[in-house]
Amino acid sequence: MTLGILTDSTCDLPQSLVSQHQLEVVPSILILEGKEYADGIDLSRDEFYKRLPALRSHPTTAAPSIGAFTARYQKLLDAGCDHVLSIHAAGPLTSMVHIARQAAQEFPERVTVVDSLSLSLGLGFQVLAAAESAEAGIEAALAAIQSTRRRTRLFAALDTLEYLRRSGRVPGTIVLLGSLLSVKPIVELADGEVKAIRAVRTTKQANARMLSFLRQGGDLERLAILHTGAEARARGFLDQLMNEMSQAVPRDILMVNVTTTIGAHVGPNGLGFAAVTR
Amino acid sequence: MGIDTVRVEKLRGKPLDGQAVKRLVEAGLLWLKTNQQTVNSLNVFPVPDGDTGTNMMLTMTSAWNEIKDSGEKHAGRMVAVVAKGALMGARGNSGVILSQLWRGFARATQDSAIIDAEAFVRGLVEARDTAYKGVVRPVEGTILTVAKDTASAGEAALAEMRDPIDILARCVPAADESVNRTPELLPILKQAGVVDSGAKGLFFILEGMLRYVYGKPLDTPLTTVQPLSSLNFENAMQEVEEGQDYEVVVDFFPGQQFELHKFYGRLEEMGTSIQVGEGDGMYRMHIHVPLDKRYEPIDYIMGIGTITKVAMENLTAQMDDMDARTKDSKLELAKVESDQIAVVVVSPGPGLSRIFASLGVAAIVSGGQTMNPSTQEILTAFENLPTDKIIVLPNNKNIILAANQAKEVTVKKVEVVPSKTAPQGLAAMLAHNPDGELASVAEKMTKALSEVATGEVTRATRTVEIDGVNVKEGEVISLADGKLVASSKSIEEGVMAFLAKAQAAEHELITLYYGEDLDQSEANRIVDAVRQAYPGQEIELQDGGQPHYQFIISVE
């Protein structure tokens, strides 16, 4: 039995891994000043983050159409897959899973939709785990997804509250939105929910906190450094990381300019990580 | 005025019961009140901060209010009530220690219907022990030392005498000597050329009791003149007596026949809250008078000297204004659920209160440098909250003890995160998690305290040399985490001096909270200069609204 895997562009997997595992990726949609762009295709991420601070209206995001999903399911099945595993961005945060499920109804018993309850490499690592055990069949792939999800931690240090405030997608627990001081919140994404952990006032404090959160995880199986148009900051963080805990990190560390679906809501110059513990 | 020996003999024959205790407490309070400004002026740092005399006086007043209508005959039970009142009213570090002295005294005498010599000395000894235990790192050369020396004098006297009055008579001079020795024990006092203020306050309480026994007056204002720089009229303003509606301040050069005793005598006939200061031959007189007598002090002083300046203010209007200012800032405080952690902060100004509120604090107690809240005020703030889990941010080194005391009194689970400045409190607030586990949240908040360096810029209240910095009264001084680091001619220079000391260029963010004495345009001008000097740093200006301190600054 051959298992095909579809995910969406919010998984942030680099093209090399997408090709290596023959993954199918449906792009999410970004709407900038009234115009639609396919995430990472019509508009590069670098370009997006460069333009973000100067935009007159707040960018919004949308899920691809049902048709975009059905086309890809059809493509995979036509290519000889017996079954399609469709793994997507957190249901509570995007409508991706909802639309995938609607599209899957056209292929009874042939498509299994999974809500990753995560974003970016939090989703991406689940996709990789599934791809790595795809040969053993769908049950093994689903078990690998569950296991990875349980061991994944995803944190982000935002540079400002401004984008979160404007996006209207405010995590219920953030009390800092009324803050008269400029603060930099640190949030955790877990079980499909964004929770504010605390706030700091400087980048240095944020990096120190992120490092300590990372350290709490112990030895890591997979790690990705995430940033929103802030490669220099991400590189600096990586250096700090290698200095302080090089023993505990995997050999290949991904460095990702994250999906515009996240970037539109958190703003530029943010730093994050997705880590899977051993 | 000598000792009324007939009276002393009469008192000696009477047992020291509950009512006698009450009269002694009142005497201690009255004499402290009379000398309050003297104690206030014993300030090591030339900064406008917590006035020890006022704090101790308010602590004693709270004790007195508990017993003033009491007919209790049992001495031990009366002292217990005094101790409770002092505890709830304790303000500032000296006030808290004073309340602990009373607590110890009460514990040792609780079963004594009458306090005899043994019970009295037992009380002094237990007072000393309780106060020492109440402080994490006891410092000698303070009120603690005086409590210790007083107890030792009492113990020594017990070998020879059997009457508590005679023991007290031995203790008071011992306390006096102990006060005078404080600069030898605490170098900072010697540098500043003062004795310890809390120590002096305790001495006045003991001396007041003895003066009562001797039949000496307790309410005559000091016929002494303070240095002009130590005159502090703001405290006087906090307690406006009914009918004394006007504050009159007159600067004058006295004529040849000027006699201080007579001068005070005449002023007393006119009003209250009398203070007289002198500097370079010029005198400054301060008095509160009723409306119809508001010109009397001026007319009188015109007759005995040359007036250079007169200032008159309507106190009632000023108080209303102050009330209005504190009320108009309606704050939206965080609503906490019964299972969440609530944070209570002490805030020195309305602007800072707004910022704290915006970060999710549940209750705010006003108070700061010059106005230390009492244990009771802190307690009330968290007793009113719907949760049992409380974190307190005192935001001032002189309020931490009172916060700890409030923690001990309440049945709620309280953690004091010992923030010494408002920026430290704000840093801690950012680490707050209302849904976390109390001890671990408090630990995280405590860790956050060290993430900021705090600067304070204010005007020196007197001329002094501290930590190698020469300060002239009226000059701008800069403090870095409580240490005097520079003296400058302007506020801008003071700000820059702190920033240089704090190595702001090595940091990311400079936040300046401007005080109520500074208008916004001036604050903006200075901040622009800071921006120029520190182009690599983020600079943020906030309205702090704190009194006396033109700027509170954080560097992180």
Interface residues (C-beta under 8 A of the other chain):
Chain A: T173 V175 L176 G178 S179 L180 L181 S182 V183 I197 R198 A199 V200 R201 T202 T203 K204 Q205
Chain B: E332 A334 R354 I355 S358 L359 G360 L426 A427 L430 A431 H432 N433 P434 D435 K444 E451 H507 E508 L509 T511 E538 E540 Q542 E556
